[in-house]
Amino acid sequence: MQEYEKVPINTDYIPLGQFMKRLNVLDSGGMVKAYLQDIGVLVNGEHEHRRGRKLYPNDTIEIEDIGLFIVSEE
């Protein structure tokens, strides 16, 4: 089983689009938007396509073929 990679934030929440840009797995905000619209990710086990989805500490994010992530407090 793959381990979750912790991604620290220093605010109450982070929008999904900003979270994905912070990971540097896609080259631009436009690519993040297109990826979310076309493929989407799993947030806490539920499909999500909104880049504005608020992620809070302990939320889990699964990005297909990229990895598993968990939001953590800094």
mmCIF file of the N, C-alpha and C atoms, coordinates in Angstrom:
data_MODEL
# 
_entry.id   MODEL 
# 
loop_
_atom_site.group_PDB 
_atom_site.id 
_atom_site.type_symbol 
_atom_site.label_atom_id 
_atom_site.label_alt_id 
_atom_site.label_comp_id 
_atom_site.label_asym_id 
_atom_site.label_entity_id 
_atom_site.label_seq_id 
_atom_site.pdbx_PDB_ins_code 
_atom_site.Cartn_x 
_atom_site.Cartn_y 
_atom_site.Cartn_z 
_atom_site.occupancy 
_atom_site.B_iso_or_equiv 
_atom_site.pdbx_formal_charge 
_atom_site.auth_seq_id 
_atom_site.auth_comp_id 
_atom_site.auth_asym_id 
_atom_site.auth_atom_id 
_atom_site.pdbx_PDB_model_num 
ATOM 1   N N  . MET A 1 1  ? 0.840   -1.191 0.000   1.00 0.00 ? 1  MET A N  1 
ATOM 2   C CA . MET A 1 1  ? 0.000   0.000  0.000   1.00 0.00 ? 1  MET A CA 1 
ATOM 3   C C  . MET A 1 1  ? 0.879   1.247  0.000   1.00 0.00 ? 1  MET A C  1 
ATOM 4   N N  . GLN A 1 2  ? 0.525   2.198  -0.822  1.00 0.00 ? 2  GLN A N  1 
ATOM 5   C CA . GLN A 1 2  ? 1.313   3.420  -0.961  1.00 0.00 ? 2  GLN A CA 1 
ATOM 6   C C  . GLN A 1 2  ? 1.064   4.363  0.214   1.00 0.00 ? 2  GLN A C  1 
ATOM 7   N N  . GLU A 1 3  ? 2.126   5.032  0.649   1.00 0.00 ? 3  GLU A N  1 
ATOM 8   C CA . GLU A 1 3  ? 2.033   5.997  1.743   1.00 0.00 ? 3  GLU A CA 1 
ATOM 9   C C  . GLU A 1 3  ? 1.512   7.332  1.231   1.00 0.00 ? 3  GLU A C  1 
ATOM 10  N N  . TYR A 1 4  ? 0.819   8.043  2.106   1.00 0.00 ? 4  TYR A N  1 
ATOM 11  C CA . TYR A 1 4  ? 0.388   9.396  1.786   1.00 0.00 ? 4  TYR A CA 1 
ATOM 12  C C  . TYR A 1 4  ? 1.546   10.360 1.995   1.00 0.00 ? 4  TYR A C  1 
ATOM 13  N N  . GLU A 1 5  ? 1.759   11.245 1.036   1.00 0.00 ? 5  GLU A N  1 
ATOM 14  C CA . GLU A 1 5  ? 2.768   12.287 1.173   1.00 0.00 ? 5  GLU A CA 1 
ATOM 15  C C  . GLU A 1 5  ? 2.114   13.493 1.838   1.00 0.00 ? 5  GLU A C  1 
ATOM 16  N N  . LYS A 1 6  ? 2.700   13.976 2.922   1.00 0.00 ? 6  LYS A N  1 
ATOM 17  C CA . LYS A 1 6  ? 2.134   15.124 3.637   1.00 0.00 ? 6  LYS A CA 1 
ATOM 18  C C  . LYS A 1 6  ? 2.468   16.412 2.894   1.00 0.00 ? 6  LYS A C  1 
ATOM 19  N N  . VAL A 1 7  ? 1.453   17.266 2.752   1.00 0.00 ? 7  VAL A N  1 
ATOM 20  C CA . VAL A 1 7  ? 1.627   18.566 2.124   1.00 0.00 ? 7  VAL A CA 1 
ATOM 21  C C  . VAL A 1 7  ? 1.170   19.615 3.133   1.00 0.00 ? 7  VAL A C  1 
ATOM 22  N N  . PRO A 1 8  ? 2.115   20.338 3.742   1.00 0.00 ? 8  PRO A N  1 
ATOM 23  C CA . PRO A 1 8  ? 1.746   21.299 4.777   1.00 0.00 ? 8  PRO A CA 1 
ATOM 24  C C  . PRO A 1 8  ? 1.150   22.584 4.201   1.00 0.00 ? 8  PRO A C  1 
ATOM 25  N N  . ILE A 1 9  ? 0.177   23.132 4.924   1.00 0.00 ? 9  ILE A N  1 
ATOM 26  C CA . ILE A 1 9  ? -0.371  24.445 4.579   1.00 0.00 ? 9  ILE A CA 1 
ATOM 27  C C  . ILE A 1 9  ? -0.299  25.306 5.838   1.00 0.00 ? 9  ILE A C  1 
ATOM 28  N N  . ASN A 1 10 ? -0.217  26.623 5.652   1.00 0.00 ? 10 ASN A N  1 
ATOM 29  C CA . ASN A 1 10 ? -0.139  27.530 6.798   1.00 0.00 ? 10 ASN A CA 1 
ATOM 30  C C  . ASN A 1 10 ? -1.370  28.432 6.885   1.00 0.00 ? 10 ASN A C  1 
ATOM 31  N N  . THR A 1 11 ? -2.468  27.980 6.280   1.00 0.00 ? 11 THR A N  1 
ATOM 32  C CA . THR A 1 11 ? -3.745  28.686 6.343   1.00 0.00 ? 11 THR A CA 1 
ATOM 33  C C  . THR A 1 11 ? -4.802  27.688 6.797   1.00 0.00 ? 11 THR A C  1 
ATOM 34  N N  . ASP A 1 12 ? -6.034  28.162 7.003   1.00 0.00 ? 12 ASP A N  1 
ATOM 35  C CA . ASP A 1 12 ? -7.106  27.262 7.443   1.00 0.00 ? 12 ASP A CA 1 
ATOM 36  C C  . ASP A 1 12 ? -7.440  26.221 6.384   1.00 0.00 ? 12 ASP A C  1 
ATOM 37  N N  . TYR A 1 13 ? -7.349  26.615 5.111   1.00 0.00 ? 13 TYR A N  1 
ATOM 38  C CA . TYR A 1 13 ? -7.655  25.707 3.994   1.00 0.00 ? 13 TYR A CA 1 
ATOM 39  C C  . TYR A 1 13 ? -6.872  26.149 2.771   1.00 0.00 ? 13 TYR A C  1 
ATOM 40  N N  . ILE A 1 14 ? -6.875  25.302 1.741   1.00 0.00 ? 14 ILE A N  1 
ATOM 41  C CA . ILE A 1 14 ? -6.264  25.644 0.457   1.00 0.00 ? 14 ILE A CA 1 
ATOM 42  C C  . ILE A 1 14 ? -7.192  25.134 -0.642  1.00 0.00 ? 14 ILE A C  1 
ATOM 43  N N  . PRO A 1 15 ? -7.455  25.959 -1.672  1.00 0.00 ? 15 PRO A N  1 
ATOM 44  C CA . PRO A 1 15 ? -8.273  25.473 -2.787  1.00 0.00 ? 15 PRO A CA 1 
ATOM 45  C C  . PRO A 1 15 ? -7.553  24.345 -3.533  1.00 0.00 ? 15 PRO A C  1 
ATOM 46  N N  . LEU A 1 16 ? -8.314  23.406 -4.050  1.00 0.00 ? 16 LEU A N  1 
ATOM 47  C CA . LEU A 1 16 ? -7.754  22.242 -4.737  1.00 0.00 ? 16 LEU A CA 1 
ATOM 48  C C  . LEU A 1 16 ? -6.817  22.657 -5.872  1.00 0.00 ? 16 LEU A C  1 
ATOM 49  N N  . GLY A 1 17 ? -7.198  23.654 -6.657  1.00 0.00 ? 17 GLY A N  1 
ATOM 50  C CA . GLY A 1 17 ? -6.347  24.107 -7.764  1.00 0.00 ? 17 GLY A CA 1 
ATOM 51  C C  . GLY A 1 17 ? -4.984  24.583 -7.279  1.00 0.00 ? 17 GLY A C  1 
ATOM 52  N N  . GLN A 1 18 ? -4.961  25.365 -6.202  1.00 0.00 ? 18 GLN A N  1 
ATOM 53  C CA . GLN A 1 18 ? -3.686  25.837 -5.647  1.00 0.00 ? 18 GLN A CA 1 
ATOM 54  C C  . GLN A 1 18 ? -2.886  24.678 -5.075  1.00 0.00 ? 18 GLN A C  1 
ATOM 55  N N  . PHE A 1 19 ? -3.565  23.746 -4.451  1.00 0.00 ? 19 PHE A N  1 
ATOM 56  C CA . PHE A 1 19 ? -2.906  22.565 -3.902  1.00 0.00 ? 19 PHE A CA 1 
ATOM 57  C C  . PHE A 1 19 ? -2.168  21.814 -5.007  1.00 0.00 ? 19 PHE A C  1 
ATOM 58  N N  . MET A 1 20 ? -2.848  21.606 -6.129  1.00 0.00 ? 20 MET A N  1 
ATOM 59  C CA . MET A 1 20 ? -2.234  20.866 -7.235  1.00 0.00 ? 20 MET A CA 1 
ATOM 60  C C  . MET A 1 20 ? -1.079  21.650 -7.844  1.00 0.00 ? 20 MET A C  1 
ATOM 61  N N  . LYS A 1 21 ? -1.196  22.974 -7.936  1.00 0.00 ? 21 LYS A N  1 
ATOM 62  C CA . LYS A 1 21 ? -0.081  23.772 -8.445  1.00 0.00 ? 21 LYS A CA 1 
ATOM 63  C C  . LYS A 1 21 ? 1.115   23.661 -7.503  1.00 0.00 ? 21 LYS A C  1 
ATOM 64  N N  . ARG A 1 22 ? 0.876   23.625 -6.209  1.00 0.00 ? 22 ARG A N  1 
ATOM 65  C CA . ARG A 1 22 ? 1.952   23.519 -5.221  1.00 0.00 ? 22 ARG A CA 1 
ATOM 66  C C  . ARG A 1 22 ? 2.717   22.200 -5.379  1.00 0.00 ? 22 ARG A C  1 
ATOM 67  N N  . LEU A 1 23 ? 2.034   21.154 -5.814  1.00 0.00 ? 23 LEU A N  1 
ATOM 68  C CA . LEU A 1 23 ? 2.681   19.850 -5.986  1.00 0.00 ? 23 LEU A CA 1 
ATOM 69  C C  . LEU A 1 23 ? 3.653   19.830 -7.169  1.00 0.00 ? 23 LEU A C  1 
ATOM 70  N N  . ASN A 1 24 ? 3.518   20.777 -8.092  1.00 0.00 ? 24 ASN A N  1 
ATOM 71  C CA . ASN A 1 24 ? 4.359   20.844 -9.298  1.00 0.00 ? 24 ASN A CA 1 
ATOM 72  C C  . ASN A 1 24 ? 4.267   19.580 -10.148 1.00 0.00 ? 24 ASN A C  1 
ATOM 73  N N  . VAL A 1 25 ? 3.091   18.983 -10.217 1.00 0.00 ? 25 VAL A N  1 
ATOM 74  C CA . VAL A 1 25 ? 2.910   17.788 -11.048 1.00 0.00 ? 25 VAL A CA 1 
ATOM 75  C C  . VAL A 1 25 ? 2.382   18.159 -12.435 1.00 0.00 ? 25 VAL A C  1 
ATOM 76  N N  . LEU A 1 26 ? 1.830   19.346 -12.565 1.00 0.00 ? 26 LEU A N  1 
ATOM 77  C CA . LEU A 1 26 ? 1.377   19.859 -13.862 1.00 0.00 ? 26 LEU A CA 1 
ATOM 78  C C  . LEU A 1 26 ? 2.061   21.217 -14.068 1.00 0.00 ? 26 LEU A C  1 
ATOM 79  N N  . ASP A 1 27 ? 2.254   21.588 -15.330 1.00 0.00 ? 27 ASP A N  1 
ATOM 80  C CA . ASP A 1 27 ? 3.085   22.752 -15.625 1.00 0.00 ? 27 ASP A CA 1 
ATOM 81  C C  . ASP A 1 27 ? 2.442   24.107 -15.364 1.00 0.00 ? 27 ASP A C  1 
ATOM 82  N N  . SER A 1 28 ? 1.119   24.190 -15.415 1.00 0.00 ? 28 SER A N  1 
ATOM 83  C CA . SER A 1 28 ? 0.497   25.505 -15.285 1.00 0.00 ? 28 SER A CA 1 
ATOM 84  C C  . SER A 1 28 ? -0.893  25.402 -14.667 1.00 0.00 ? 28 SER A C  1 
ATOM 85  N N  . GLY A 1 29 ? -1.410  26.549 -14.274 1.00 0.00 ? 29 GLY A N  1 
ATOM 86  C CA . GLY A 1 29 ? -2.768  26.594 -13.745 1.00 0.00 ? 29 GLY A CA 1 
ATOM 87  C C  . GLY A 1 29 ? -3.787  26.148 -14.775 1.00 0.00 ? 29 GLY A C  1 
ATOM 88  N N  . GLY A 1 30 ? -3.540  26.458 -16.043 1.00 0.00 ? 30 GLY A N  1 
ATOM 89  C CA . GLY A 1 30 ? -4.434  26.021 -17.114 1.00 0.00 ? 30 GLY A CA 1 
ATOM 90  C C  . GLY A 1 30 ? -4.470  24.508 -17.243 1.00 0.00 ? 30 GLY A C  1 
ATOM 91  N N  . MET A 1 31 ? -3.310  23.883 -17.065 1.00 0.00 ? 31 MET A N  1 
ATOM 92  C CA . MET A 1 31 ? -3.258  22.426 -17.131 1.00 0.00 ? 31 MET A CA 1 
ATOM 93  C C  . MET A 1 31 ? -3.980  21.806 -15.938 1.00 0.00 ? 31 MET A C  1 
ATOM 94  N N  . VAL A 1 32 ? -3.866  22.452 -14.768 1.00 0.00 ? 32 VAL A N  1 
ATOM 95  C CA . VAL A 1 32 ? -4.579  21.972 -13.579 1.00 0.00 ? 32 VAL A CA 1 
ATOM 96  C C  . VAL A 1 32 ? -6.084  22.029 -13.829 1.00 0.00 ? 32 VAL A C  1 
ATOM 97  N N  . LYS A 1 33 ? -6.546  23.152 -14.378 1.00 0.00 ? 33 LYS A N  1 
ATOM 98  C CA . LYS A 1 33 ? -7.974  23.323 -14.661 1.00 0.00 ? 33 LYS A CA 1 
ATOM 99  C C  . LYS A 1 33 ? -8.469  22.248 -15.631 1.00 0.00 ? 33 LYS A C  1 
ATOM 100 N N  . ALA A 1 34 ? -7.724  22.034 -16.707 1.00 0.00 ? 34 ALA A N  1 
ATOM 101 C CA . ALA A 1 34 ? -8.116  21.035 -17.702 1.00 0.00 ? 34 ALA A CA 1 
ATOM 102 C C  . ALA A 1 34 ? -8.093  19.627 -17.103 1.00 0.00 ? 34 ALA A C  1 
ATOM 103 N N  . TYR A 1 35 ? -7.072  19.327 -16.300 1.00 0.00 ? 35 TYR A N  1 
ATOM 104 C CA . TYR A 1 35 ? -6.970  18.007 -15.673 1.00 0.00 ? 35 TYR A CA 1 
ATOM 105 C C  . TYR A 1 35 ? -8.173  17.753 -14.773 1.00 0.00 ? 35 TYR A C  1 
ATOM 106 N N  . LEU A 1 36 ? -8.518  18.739 -13.963 1.00 0.00 ? 36 LEU A N  1 
ATOM 107 C CA . LEU A 1 36 ? -9.654  18.564 -13.057 1.00 0.00 ? 36 LEU A CA 1 
ATOM 108 C C  . LEU A 1 36 ? -10.959 18.410 -13.824 1.00 0.00 ? 36 LEU A C  1 
ATOM 109 N N  . GLN A 1 37 ? -11.146 19.175 -14.900 1.00 0.00 ? 37 GLN A N  1 
ATOM 110 C CA . GLN A 1 37 ? -12.372 19.073 -15.690 1.00 0.00 ? 37 GLN A CA 1 
ATOM 111 C C  . GLN A 1 37 ? -12.471 17.713 -16.389 1.00 0.00 ? 37 GLN A C  1 
ATOM 112 N N  . ASP A 1 38 ? -11.352 17.257 -16.942 1.00 0.00 ? 38 ASP A N  1 
ATOM 113 C CA . ASP A 1 38 ? -11.365 16.034 -17.743 1.00 0.00 ? 38 ASP A CA 1 
ATOM 114 C C  . ASP A 1 38 ? -11.281 14.761 -16.901 1.00 0.00 ? 38 ASP A C  1 
ATOM 115 N N  . ILE A 1 39 ? -10.415 14.765 -15.908 1.00 0.00 ? 39 ILE A N  1 
ATOM 116 C CA . ILE A 1 39 ? -10.133 13.535 -15.161 1.00 0.00 ? 39 ILE A CA 1 
ATOM 117 C C  . ILE A 1 39 ? -10.636 13.621 -13.727 1.00 0.00 ? 39 ILE A C  1 
ATOM 118 N N  . GLY A 1 40 ? -10.283 14.700 -13.059 1.00 0.00 ? 40 GLY A N  1 
ATOM 119 C CA . GLY A 1 40 ? -10.672 14.862 -11.664 1.00 0.00 ? 40 GLY A CA 1 
ATOM 120 C C  . GLY A 1 40 ? -9.758  14.092 -10.724 1.00 0.00 ? 40 GLY A C  1 
ATOM 121 N N  . VAL A 1 41 ? -9.997  14.263 -9.445  1.00 0.00 ? 41 VAL A N  1 
ATOM 122 C CA . VAL A 1 41 ? -9.220  13.589 -8.406  1.00 0.00 ? 41 VAL A CA 1 
ATOM 123 C C  . VAL A 1 41 ? -10.189 13.037 -7.370  1.00 0.00 ? 41 VAL A C  1 
ATOM 124 N N  . LEU A 1 42 ? -9.670  12.261 -6.446  1.00 0.00 ? 42 LEU A N  1 
ATOM 125 C CA . LEU A 1 42 ? -10.475 11.790 -5.321  1.00 0.00 ? 42 LEU A CA 1 
ATOM 126 C C  . LEU A 1 42 ? -10.088 12.595 -4.087  1.00 0.00 ? 42 LEU A C  1 
ATOM 127 N N  . VAL A 1 43 ? -11.071 13.240 -3.481  1.00 0.00 ? 43 VAL A N  1 
ATOM 128 C CA . VAL A 1 43 ? -10.860 13.966 -2.227  1.00 0.00 ? 43 VAL A CA 1 
ATOM 129 C C  . VAL A 1 43 ? -11.658 13.219 -1.167  1.00 0.00 ? 43 VAL A C  1 
ATOM 130 N N  . ASN A 1 44 ? -10.959 12.690 -0.191  1.00 0.00 ? 44 ASN A N  1 
ATOM 131 C CA . ASN A 1 44 ? -11.593 11.884 0.860   1.00 0.00 ? 44 ASN A CA 1 
ATOM 132 C C  . ASN A 1 44 ? -12.455 10.769 0.267   1.00 0.00 ? 44 ASN A C  1 
ATOM 133 N N  . GLY A 1 45 ? -11.965 10.189 -0.850  1.00 0.00 ? 45 GLY A N  1 
ATOM 134 C CA . GLY A 1 45 ? -12.649 9.068  -1.480  1.00 0.00 ? 45 GLY A CA 1 
ATOM 135 C C  . GLY A 1 45 ? -13.788 9.437  -2.414  1.00 0.00 ? 45 GLY A C  1 
ATOM 136 N N  . GLU A 1 46 ? -14.042 10.744 -2.611  1.00 0.00 ? 46 GLU A N  1 
ATOM 137 C CA . GLU A 1 46 ? -15.130 11.184 -3.492  1.00 0.00 ? 46 GLU A CA 1 
ATOM 138 C C  . GLU A 1 46 ? -14.561 11.906 -4.703  1.00 0.00 ? 46 GLU A C  1 
ATOM 139 N N  . HIS A 1 47 ? -15.135 11.653 -5.888  1.00 0.00 ? 47 HIS A N  1 
ATOM 140 C CA . HIS A 1 47 ? -14.682 12.320 -7.106  1.00 0.00 ? 47 HIS A CA 1 
ATOM 141 C C  . HIS A 1 47 ? -14.901 13.823 -6.992  1.00 0.00 ? 47 HIS A C  1 
ATOM 142 N N  . GLU A 1 48 ? -13.900 14.572 -7.434  1.00 0.00 ? 48 GLU A N  1 
ATOM 143 C CA . GLU A 1 48 ? -13.972 16.035 -7.361  1.00 0.00 ? 48 GLU A CA 1 
ATOM 144 C C  . GLU A 1 48 ? -13.409 16.635 -8.640  1.00 0.00 ? 48 GLU A C  1 
ATOM 145 N N  . HIS A 1 49 ? -14.135 17.614 -9.204  1.00 0.00 ? 49 HIS A N  1 
ATOM 146 C CA . HIS A 1 49 ? -13.709 18.295 -10.427 1.00 0.00 ? 49 HIS A CA 1 
ATOM 147 C C  . HIS A 1 49 ? -13.606 19.804 -10.243 1.00 0.00 ? 49 HIS A C  1 
ATOM 148 N N  . ARG A 1 50 ? -13.931 20.319 -9.056  1.00 0.00 ? 50 ARG A N  1 
ATOM 149 C CA . ARG A 1 50 ? -13.918 21.776 -8.817  1.00 0.00 ? 50 ARG A CA 1 
ATOM 150 C C  . ARG A 1 50 ? -12.557 22.221 -8.291  1.00 0.00 ? 50 ARG A C  1 
ATOM 151 N N  . ARG A 1 51 ? -11.918 23.167 -9.004  1.00 0.00 ? 51 ARG A N  1 
ATOM 152 C CA . ARG A 1 51 ? -10.623 23.619 -8.496  1.00 0.00 ? 51 ARG A CA 1 
ATOM 153 C C  . ARG A 1 51 ? -10.770 24.465 -7.260  1.00 0.00 ? 51 ARG A C  1 
ATOM 154 N N  . GLY A 1 52 ? -11.946 25.007 -6.995  1.00 0.00 ? 52 GLY A N  1 
ATOM 155 C CA . GLY A 1 52 ? -12.177 25.822 -5.818  1.00 0.00 ? 52 GLY A CA 1 
ATOM 156 C C  . GLY A 1 52 ? -12.517 25.026 -4.567  1.00 0.00 ? 52 GLY A C  1 
ATOM 157 N N  . ARG A 1 53 ? -12.595 23.705 -4.674  1.00 0.00 ? 53 ARG A N  1 
ATOM 158 C CA . ARG A 1 53 ? -12.909 22.864 -3.517  1.00 0.00 ? 53 ARG A CA 1 
ATOM 159 C C  . ARG A 1 53 ? -11.907 23.158 -2.405  1.00 0.00 ? 53 ARG A C  1 
ATOM 160 N N  . LYS A 1 54 ? -12.419 23.480 -1.225  1.00 0.00 ? 54 LYS A N  1 
ATOM 161 C CA . LYS A 1 54 ? -11.558 23.797 -0.093  1.00 0.00 ? 54 LYS A CA 1 
ATOM 162 C C  . LYS A 1 54 ? -11.039 22.517 0.544   1.00 0.00 ? 54 LYS A C  1 
ATOM 163 N N  . LEU A 1 55 ? -9.731  22.464 0.710   1.00 0.00 ? 55 LEU A N  1 
ATOM 164 C CA . LEU A 1 55 ? -9.086  21.334 1.370   1.00 0.00 ? 55 LEU A CA 1 
ATOM 165 C C  . LEU A 1 55 ? -8.614  21.779 2.747   1.00 0.00 ? 55 LEU A C  1 
ATOM 166 N N  . TYR A 1 56 ? -8.901  20.967 3.730   1.00 0.00 ? 56 TYR A N  1 
ATOM 167 C CA . TYR A 1 56 ? -8.549  21.266 5.116   1.00 0.00 ? 56 TYR A CA 1 
ATOM 168 C C  . TYR A 1 56 ? -7.551  20.230 5.623   1.00 0.00 ? 56 TYR A C  1 
ATOM 169 N N  . PRO A 1 57 ? -6.835  20.545 6.723   1.00 0.00 ? 57 PRO A N  1 
ATOM 170 C CA . PRO A 1 57 ? -5.917  19.548 7.279   1.00 0.00 ? 57 PRO A CA 1 
ATOM 171 C C  . PRO A 1 57 ? -6.611  18.202 7.487   1.00 0.00 ? 57 PRO A C  1 
ATOM 172 N N  . ASN A 1 58 ? -5.900  17.152 7.168   1.00 0.00 ? 58 ASN A N  1 
ATOM 173 C CA . ASN A 1 58 ? -6.325  15.747 7.242   1.00 0.00 ? 58 ASN A CA 1 
ATOM 174 C C  . ASN A 1 58 ? -7.172  15.296 6.057   1.00 0.00 ? 58 ASN A C  1 
ATOM 175 N N  . ASP A 1 59 ? -7.483  16.193 5.099   1.00 0.00 ? 59 ASP A N  1 
ATOM 176 C CA . ASP A 1 59 ? -8.138  15.761 3.871   1.00 0.00 ? 59 ASP A CA 1 
ATOM 177 C C  . ASP A 1 59 ? -7.135  14.945 3.059   1.00 0.00 ? 59 ASP A C  1 
ATOM 178 N N  . THR A 1 60 ? -7.613  13.893 2.406   1.00 0.00 ? 60 THR A N  1 
ATOM 179 C CA . THR A 1 60 ? -6.754  13.075 1.553   1.00 0.00 ? 60 THR A CA 1 
ATOM 180 C C  . THR A 1 60 ? -7.104  13.314 0.093   1.00 0.00 ? 60 THR A C  1 
ATOM 181 N N  . ILE A 1 61 ? -6.070  13.334 -0.742  1.00 0.00 ? 61 ILE A N  1 
ATOM 182 C CA . ILE A 1 61 ? -6.240  13.584 -2.165  1.00 0.00 ? 61 ILE A CA 1 
ATOM 183 C C  . ILE A 1 61 ? -5.519  12.487 -2.923  1.00 0.00 ? 61 ILE A C  1 
ATOM 184 N N  . GLU A 1 62 ? -6.233  11.850 -3.844  1.00 0.00 ? 62 GLU A N  1 
ATOM 185 C CA . GLU A 1 62 ? -5.630  10.819 -4.696  1.00 0.00 ? 62 GLU A CA 1 
ATOM 186 C C  . GLU A 1 62 ? -5.670  11.314 -6.126  1.00 0.00 ? 62 GLU A C  1 
ATOM 187 N N  . ILE A 1 63 ? -4.485  11.446 -6.723  1.00 0.00 ? 63 ILE A N  1 
ATOM 188 C CA . ILE A 1 63 ? -4.371  11.901 -8.104  1.00 0.00 ? 63 ILE A CA 1 
ATOM 189 C C  . ILE A 1 63 ? -3.885  10.711 -8.926  1.00 0.00 ? 63 ILE A C  1 
ATOM 190 N N  . GLU A 1 64 ? -4.718  10.284 -9.853  1.00 0.00 ? 64 GLU A N  1 
ATOM 191 C CA . GLU A 1 64 ? -4.445  9.085  -10.643 1.00 0.00 ? 64 GLU A CA 1 
ATOM 192 C C  . GLU A 1 64 ? -3.076  9.141  -11.294 1.00 0.00 ? 64 GLU A C  1 
ATOM 193 N N  . ASP A 1 65 ? -2.310  8.073  -11.163 1.00 0.00 ? 65 ASP A N  1 
ATOM 194 C CA . ASP A 1 65 ? -0.972  7.921  -11.746 1.00 0.00 ? 65 ASP A CA 1 
ATOM 195 C C  . ASP A 1 65 ? 0.053   8.918  -11.204 1.00 0.00 ? 65 ASP A C  1 
ATOM 196 N N  . ILE A 1 66 ? -0.300  9.677  -10.166 1.00 0.00 ? 66 ILE A N  1 
ATOM 197 C CA . ILE A 1 66 ? 0.642   10.643 -9.601  1.00 0.00 ? 66 ILE A CA 1 
ATOM 198 C C  . ILE A 1 66 ? 0.942   10.325 -8.145  1.00 0.00 ? 66 ILE A C  1 
ATOM 199 N N  . GLY A 1 67 ? -0.095  10.140 -7.335  1.00 0.00 ? 67 GLY A N  1 
ATOM 200 C CA . GLY A 1 67 ? 0.177   9.773  -5.958  1.00 0.00 ? 67 GLY A CA 1 
ATOM 201 C C  . GLY A 1 67 ? -0.948  10.074 -5.002  1.00 0.00 ? 67 GLY A C  1 
ATOM 202 N N  . LEU A 1 68 ? -0.665  9.793  -3.729  1.00 0.00 ? 68 LEU A N  1 
ATOM 203 C CA . LEU A 1 68 ? -1.592  10.016 -2.622  1.00 0.00 ? 68 LEU A CA 1 
ATOM 204 C C  . LEU A 1 68 ? -1.029  11.110 -1.732  1.00 0.00 ? 68 LEU A C  1 
ATOM 205 N N  . PHE A 1 69 ? -1.887  12.035 -1.340  1.00 0.00 ? 69 PHE A N  1 
ATOM 206 C CA . PHE A 1 69 ? -1.435  13.183 -0.562  1.00 0.00 ? 69 PHE A CA 1 
ATOM 207 C C  . PHE A 1 69 ? -2.401  13.419 0.596   1.00 0.00 ? 69 PHE A C  1 
ATOM 208 N N  . ILE A 1 70 ? -1.875  14.001 1.664   1.00 0.00 ? 70 ILE A N  1 
ATOM 209 C CA . ILE A 1 70 ? -2.708  14.392 2.796   1.00 0.00 ? 70 ILE A CA 1 
ATOM 210 C C  . ILE A 1 70 ? -2.319  15.815 3.176   1.00 0.00 ? 70 ILE A C  1 
ATOM 211 N N  . VAL A 1 71 ? -3.329  16.641 3.411   1.00 0.00 ? 71 VAL A N  1 
ATOM 212 C CA . VAL A 1 71 ? -3.096  18.018 3.824   1.00 0.00 ? 71 VAL A CA 1 
ATOM 213 C C  . VAL A 1 71 ? -2.743  18.011 5.300   1.00 0.00 ? 71 VAL A C  1 
ATOM 214 N N  . SER A 1 72 ? -1.661  18.697 5.647   1.00 0.00 ? 72 SER A N  1 
ATOM 215 C CA . SER A 1 72 ? -1.260  18.750 7.052   1.00 0.00 ? 72 SER A CA 1 
ATOM 216 C C  . SER A 1 72 ? -1.054  20.203 7.473   1.00 0.00 ? 72 SER A C  1 
ATOM 217 N N  . GLU A 1 73 ? -1.181  20.448 8.763   1.00 0.00 ? 73 GLU A N  1 
ATOM 218 C CA . GLU A 1 73 ? -0.921  21.782 9.285   1.00 0.00 ? 73 GLU A CA 1 
ATOM 219 C C  . GLU A 1 73 ? 0.577   21.987 9.361   1.00 0.00 ? 73 GLU A C  1 
ATOM 220 N N  . GLU A 1 74 ? 1.019   23.196 9.081   1.00 0.00 ? 74 GLU A N  1 
ATOM 221 C CA . GLU A 1 74 ? 2.440   23.492 9.113   1.00 0.00 ? 74 GLU A CA 1 
ATOM 222 C C  . GLU A 1 74 ? 2.946   23.595 10.518  1.00 0.00 ? 74 GLU A C  1 
# 
